[in-house]
Amino acid sequence: MYSDNPTKQISFNLVAICVFAMTVSSLVTPLLNISSTVPILTIFAIVVVTTIDGFFLQSAAATILVDAIASTNPAYRQRIIEHEAGHFLVAYLLDIPITGYTLSAWESFKQGQSAQGGVMFAPPPADISSQLLQKYCTVWMAGIAAEKSLYSKSEGGTEDLQKLRGVLFLAGKQQQEIVNQENLATLQAKVLIKDNLAAYQALVTAMSNRVAVGDCCHEIELNQPNP
């Protein structure tokens, strides 16, 4: 799932800006012969909306707005696709059923998520084995692994990390065990992507064209290395 930290603070930043704007407007409106009620009501409405967004909608509106603006930069959208293709490829290779994917904040919001993109797959069972848990950890870290493989660092994946750490914590893992499993999952994902690079590249192209899940899987099958 592609998500980054800045969008989570936007709603709160907008509130701070509005408070500042309210102070300035009280000084400027008399000079412009404008009723002070208009900017105050406007700013108050913005404060209410952004506060609701931040506290009750997990900054979904702010995320959608920023994502829409950032999408004018092709490199931003490409990075999201490459991140999600990492999740998709590794889930497929580890036999975890994939049910769908999104590549924008608006698409994610309609799927009940608060990120700029995501791959949906079957959730882990309640009585998950340690082997299957490691597979899920590898899938969760695959987006970050894909970005690091391409750019040396990851800009997305905040919620992926939170999910992995939360699940491992609930499983009774200690802090160092969580760190070790996180690092192992990242390494395993990197190796899978590297060993199936042609399939990964074909998948990036397919997802860029918004191809259906089944057809994306077919592209992976066509481009897997020979045994």
Secondary structure, 3 states (H helix, E strand, C coil): CECCCHHHHHHHHHHHHHHHHHHHHHHHHHHHCCCCHHHHHHHHHHHHHHHHHHHHCCCHHHHHHHHHHHCCCHHHHHHHHHHHHHHHHHHHHCCCCEEEEECCHHHHHHCCCCCCEEEEECCCCCCCCHHHHHHHHHHHHHHHHHHHHHHCCCCCCHHHHHHHHHHHHHCCCCHHHHHHHHHHHHHHHHHHHHHCHHHHHHHHHHHHCCCCHHHHHHHHHHCCCCC
